Amino acid sequence: MEEASHQTYSWQDRIAFWTFRLFIASVQSLSLERCERFAKLLAYLLTHVIKVRRSLVECNLKRVFPGWTQDESLATQEQMWEHLILMVCEIAHASRKIHRENWYEHFDIPDRKEMLRLVLDPRPKILVSGHFGNFELAGFITGLFGISTTAIARPLDNGFVHEYIDRFRSCGGQFMLSKSGSSSQVEALLAKGGALSLLADQYGGPKGCWVEFLGQLASCHKALALFTLSSGAPMMVCSNIRTSRPLHFKMSILGLADPQQTDCPDSILAMTKWYNQCLEGAIRATPSQYWWVHHRWKGTPPAKAIQANKVA
């Protein structure tokens, strides 16, 4: 990323980066079984002792599951931290353990024929997921299949860490664009029939498209729906959840909206509602693998947004 490579690095950035690299090297020296035990221990400490971001996580869970007891909430919090720590461990191990000859030992993809059909379509493609499951390895495995995708993300504050993670993503065939100033590059990508990969559950600001997500109004970026509606690109909502043990996943299609089909949502509000509902069903089925630590429900929805959702 040019944006990251031209910035001036401070000594604090360097210390933070080498601390990060030391942690990654330590994780890579451990077996996945030991990583899992480490994740369980650290998840317990983060939930019951250190209580990192406890108030935000509890608030998010109470919004979505108001009938849960305190024990149910704490159990999901602990499982979420275990998932997030394992996710880092899996990313650290992925390039060494997963390759084109053994990917099927790690990924169960029941919808692979449908995915392949979409990839071979000459039209542009929009691939949507959320802060759910191990979405980073979803991009990695599609790259191993020879499916080149481009993702939009905000550059990390630490340029060293950003470049390191960007190299990991690139080795799997994924390219990154900055959230700011990339509109012309996105237009060129879609015009060439490329695949754009996006995380849908990000705050869209006060002027975003407000729809219900997990029972609460949340602001979404209008661009996701516009990409499909303006370019005719099919939108595929996907998930990649961990199954029986670390580095074993099930990648699924949660929904497919094709502008060439009559049942495709035909407005920004309808499209935004649709992909949020796709994600919502999967998250409710496996709540322990969602980022409840993510501040999803920001701001106050305007009155017209509340009314529009009531009418719809």
VMD Tcl script that draws the C-alpha trace (Angstrom):
set ca {
  {0.00 0.00 0.00}
  {1.55 3.28 -1.06}
  {-0.31 5.14 1.63}
  {1.40 3.11 4.34}
  {4.86 2.98 2.73}
  {5.27 6.77 2.51}
  {4.42 7.61 6.11}
  {7.05 8.40 8.75}
  {7.46 5.68 11.36}
  {8.06 6.59 15.01}
  {10.11 4.58 17.47}
  {6.85 3.64 19.19}
  {5.67 2.12 15.90}
  {8.88 0.13 15.64}
  {8.65 -1.19 19.20}
  {4.99 -2.11 18.72}
  {5.77 -3.88 15.45}
  {8.62 -5.97 16.87}
  {6.46 -6.88 19.85}
  {3.79 -7.97 17.38}
  {6.33 -9.97 15.31}
  {7.70 -11.63 18.44}
  {4.18 -12.70 19.35}
  {3.54 -14.06 15.83}
  {6.87 -15.95 15.88}
  {5.97 -17.44 19.27}
  {2.57 -18.55 17.94}
  {4.18 -20.11 14.86}
  {6.52 -22.12 17.10}
  {3.56 -23.72 18.87}
  {1.39 -26.55 17.64}
  {-2.24 -25.76 16.90}
  {-3.23 -27.87 19.91}
  {-1.12 -25.70 22.21}
  {-2.47 -22.59 20.51}
  {-5.98 -23.77 21.35}
  {-5.08 -24.32 25.01}
  {-3.41 -20.90 25.12}
  {-6.52 -19.32 23.56}
  {-8.79 -20.91 26.16}
  {-6.63 -19.66 29.03}
  {-6.28 -16.13 27.67}
  {-10.01 -15.99 26.84}
  {-10.83 -16.85 30.47}
  {-8.51 -14.09 31.73}
  {-9.91 -11.51 29.29}
  {-13.49 -12.36 30.32}
  {-13.29 -12.91 34.07}
  {-10.09 -11.24 35.30}
  {-8.94 -8.41 33.04}
  {-12.46 -7.81 31.67}
  {-11.37 -6.14 28.43}
  {-14.17 -4.02 26.90}
  {-16.63 -5.88 29.12}
  {-19.26 -3.12 29.12}
  {-19.36 -2.87 25.29}
  {-19.52 -6.64 24.77}
  {-22.24 -7.06 27.39}
  {-24.21 -4.17 25.92}
  {-24.05 -5.67 22.42}
  {-25.13 -9.11 23.63}
  {-27.98 -7.64 25.66}
  {-29.21 -5.76 22.58}
  {-29.40 -8.94 20.53}
  {-30.23 -11.56 23.17}
  {-32.25 -9.70 25.84}
  {-33.50 -12.96 27.34}
  {-30.07 -14.38 28.10}
  {-28.92 -14.92 31.67}
  {-25.62 -13.52 32.95}
  {-24.05 -16.99 32.71}
  {-25.08 -17.33 29.06}
  {-23.66 -13.90 28.28}
  {-20.33 -14.64 30.02}
  {-20.04 -18.01 28.27}
  {-20.45 -16.36 24.85}
  {-18.00 -13.59 25.79}
  {-15.38 -16.19 26.71}
  {-16.02 -18.15 23.51}
  {-15.74 -14.94 21.47}
  {-12.32 -14.11 22.94}
  {-11.19 -17.68 22.33}
  {-12.35 -17.37 18.72}
  {-10.51 -14.05 18.19}
  {-7.25 -15.39 19.66}
  {-7.51 -18.58 17.61}
  {-8.16 -16.46 14.53}
  {-4.78 -14.73 15.01}
  {-3.10 -18.11 15.56}
  {-4.71 -19.54 12.41}
  {-3.58 -16.58 10.33}
  {-0.03 -17.04 11.65}
  {-0.05 -20.74 10.69}
  {-2.08 -20.62 7.46}
  {0.65 -19.90 4.89}
  {2.77 -22.75 6.30}
  {0.05 -25.36 6.65}
  {-2.48 -24.74 3.86}
  {-1.62 -25.02 0.17}
  {-3.23 -26.06 -3.10}
  {-2.62 -29.77 -2.51}
  {-4.23 -30.03 0.94}
  {-6.81 -27.23 1.19}
  {-9.67 -29.76 1.31}
  {-8.28 -31.08 4.62}
  {-9.01 -27.69 6.18}
  {-12.05 -26.33 4.31}
  {-15.45 -27.87 3.74}
  {-17.10 -25.93 0.90}
  {-20.50 -27.49 0.11}
  {-21.41 -24.58 -2.20}
  {-18.20 -24.69 -4.27}
  {-20.02 -25.35 -7.56}
  {-22.15 -22.24 -7.09}
  {-19.06 -20.25 -6.10}
  {-17.21 -21.45 -9.18}
  {-20.14 -20.57 -11.42}
  {-20.15 -17.04 -10.06}
  {-16.38 -16.66 -10.38}
  {-16.43 -17.77 -14.03}
  {-19.20 -15.27 -14.82}
  {-17.62 -12.48 -16.92}
  {-19.58 -9.86 -14.99}
  {-18.08 -8.12 -11.93}
  {-18.72 -9.77 -8.56}
  {-19.39 -8.41 -5.06}
  {-18.38 -10.76 -2.22}
  {-19.78 -9.75 1.16}
  {-19.05 -11.00 4.66}
  {-18.85 -9.53 8.15}
  {-16.75 -9.60 11.31}
  {-17.80 -13.22 11.69}
  {-15.87 -16.48 11.60}
  {-12.37 -16.30 10.15}
  {-13.04 -13.93 7.25}
  {-9.31 -13.33 6.73}
  {-8.75 -16.97 5.79}
  {-11.74 -16.86 3.46}
  {-9.79 -14.34 1.38}
  {-6.65 -16.46 1.69}
  {-8.26 -19.68 0.44}
  {-10.00 -18.05 -2.52}
  {-6.58 -16.76 -3.54}
  {-5.21 -20.30 -3.44}
  {-7.97 -21.27 -5.87}
  {-6.72 -18.61 -8.26}
  {-9.62 -16.27 -7.50}
  {-8.17 -12.79 -7.26}
  {-10.19 -10.43 -5.07}
  {-9.81 -6.80 -4.09}
  {-10.84 -5.66 -0.60}
  {-11.45 -2.17 0.75}
  {-10.12 -1.44 4.23}
  {-8.80 1.40 6.34}
  {-4.98 1.31 6.62}
  {-3.80 0.39 10.11}
  {-2.29 3.15 12.22}
  {1.00 1.25 12.57}
  {2.50 1.19 9.09}
  {4.82 -1.74 9.85}
  {1.94 -3.94 11.03}
  {-0.16 -2.79 8.08}
  {2.52 -3.79 5.56}
  {3.03 -7.17 7.28}
  {-0.69 -8.01 7.18}
  {-0.94 -6.68 3.62}
  {1.82 -9.10 2.55}
  {-0.11 -12.00 4.11}
  {-3.26 -11.01 2.24}
  {-1.36 -10.56 -1.03}
  {0.25 -14.01 -0.82}
  {-3.26 -15.45 -1.04}
  {-4.11 -13.39 -4.10}
  {-6.01 -10.63 -2.34}
  {-5.32 -6.97 -3.08}
  {-6.16 -4.08 -0.79}
  {-7.54 -0.61 -1.48}
  {-7.76 2.21 1.03}
  {-11.26 3.28 2.09}
  {-10.48 6.86 1.11}
  {-9.86 7.95 -2.47}
  {-10.36 4.57 -4.11}
  {-13.61 5.20 -6.00}
  {-11.92 5.41 -9.42}
  {-10.02 2.17 -8.78}
  {-13.22 0.41 -7.74}
  {-14.97 1.61 -10.90}
  {-12.08 0.33 -13.03}
  {-12.12 -3.02 -11.22}
  {-15.85 -3.53 -11.75}
  {-15.60 -2.42 -15.38}
  {-13.04 -5.20 -15.96}
  {-15.28 -7.84 -14.34}
  {-13.21 -8.08 -11.15}
  {-14.26 -9.35 -7.73}
  {-14.70 -6.86 -4.90}
  {-14.63 -8.22 -1.34}
  {-16.26 -6.20 1.46}
  {-17.09 -6.42 5.17}
  {-20.71 -5.34 5.40}
  {-21.11 -4.73 9.14}
  {-19.23 -1.44 9.37}
  {-20.67 1.85 10.57}
  {-21.87 3.91 7.62}
  {-22.10 7.23 9.45}
  {-25.19 9.31 10.30}
  {-26.06 9.63 6.59}
  {-25.73 5.92 5.89}
  {-28.53 3.50 5.09}
  {-30.16 2.58 8.41}
  {-31.59 -0.95 8.55}
  {-32.20 -3.57 11.22}
  {-29.22 -5.77 12.01}
  {-29.71 -8.39 14.71}
  {-32.87 -6.59 15.81}
  {-31.32 -3.14 16.17}
  {-31.10 -0.28 13.66}
  {-27.55 0.13 12.36}
  {-26.03 2.47 9.78}
  {-24.60 0.77 6.69}
  {-22.55 2.11 3.81}
  {-24.78 2.74 0.79}
  {-21.89 1.90 -1.54}
  {-22.29 -1.87 -1.10}
  {-25.78 -1.85 -2.58}
  {-24.82 0.74 -5.19}
  {-21.95 -1.42 -6.46}
  {-24.44 -4.15 -7.38}
  {-27.32 -1.96 -8.53}
  {-25.19 0.31 -10.73}
  {-22.85 -2.28 -12.27}
  {-25.14 -5.32 -12.50}
  {-22.67 -7.30 -10.37}
  {-24.13 -10.30 -8.51}
  {-23.70 -10.01 -4.73}
  {-22.77 -13.15 -2.82}
  {-22.92 -13.15 0.99}
  {-20.53 -15.71 2.50}
  {-19.34 -17.02 5.85}
  {-16.30 -19.02 6.93}
  {-16.85 -20.49 10.39}
  {-14.53 -22.72 12.39}
  {-15.91 -26.23 12.91}
  {-14.40 -29.00 15.03}
  {-10.91 -27.64 15.72}
  {-8.47 -24.87 14.78}
  {-7.76 -24.37 11.08}
  {-10.84 -26.36 10.05}
  {-13.70 -24.40 8.50}
  {-16.97 -24.55 6.67}
  {-17.32 -21.91 3.96}
  {-20.92 -21.29 2.93}
  {-22.99 -19.07 0.68}
  {-25.55 -17.31 2.86}
  {-27.32 -15.62 -0.03}
  {-26.96 -14.62 -3.68}
  {-28.59 -11.57 -5.27}
  {-28.32 -11.39 -9.07}
  {-29.64 -8.28 -10.85}
  {-30.49 -10.49 -13.82}
  {-33.03 -12.36 -11.70}
  {-36.49 -10.95 -10.99}
  {-36.29 -11.60 -7.23}
  {-33.19 -9.44 -6.75}
  {-33.66 -6.45 -4.38}
  {-34.01 -3.35 -6.54}
  {-33.23 -0.44 -4.20}
  {-30.46 0.59 -1.82}
  {-32.70 0.03 1.21}
  {-33.96 -3.37 0.01}
  {-30.46 -4.60 -0.93}
  {-28.98 -3.41 2.37}
  {-31.76 -5.11 4.32}
  {-31.23 -8.32 2.36}
  {-27.51 -8.79 2.98}
  {-27.88 -7.85 6.65}
  {-30.57 -10.51 7.05}
  {-28.27 -13.08 5.42}
  {-25.51 -12.32 7.92}
  {-27.93 -12.16 10.83}
  {-29.16 -15.71 10.38}
  {-25.64 -17.14 10.41}
  {-24.55 -15.05 13.41}
  {-27.57 -16.11 15.48}
  {-26.73 -19.74 14.69}
  {-23.09 -19.34 15.82}
  {-22.93 -16.25 18.07}
  {-19.58 -17.22 19.61}
  {-17.77 -16.41 16.34}
  {-19.06 -12.87 15.94}
  {-17.01 -9.84 16.99}
  {-19.20 -8.57 19.83}
  {-16.25 -6.40 20.78}
  {-16.93 -4.52 17.52}
  {-18.86 -1.27 18.12}
  {-21.53 -1.97 15.49}
  {-24.47 0.08 16.75}
  {-23.21 3.64 16.78}
  {-25.16 6.87 16.61}
  {-28.85 7.61 16.72}
  {-30.96 6.71 13.68}
  {-32.87 9.65 12.20}
  {-36.66 9.66 12.49}
  {-37.12 9.08 8.75}
  {-34.95 5.93 8.95}
  {-37.08 4.57 11.79}
  {-40.24 5.29 9.82}
  {-38.85 3.76 6.61}
  {-38.03 0.51 8.38}
  {-41.48 0.39 10.00}
  {-43.17 0.85 6.61}
  {-40.91 -1.73 4.93}
}
mol new
graphics top color blue
foreach p $ca { graphics top sphere $p radius 0.5 }
foreach p [lrange $ca 0 end-1] q [lrange $ca 1 end] { graphics top cylinder $p $q radius 0.2 }
display resetview
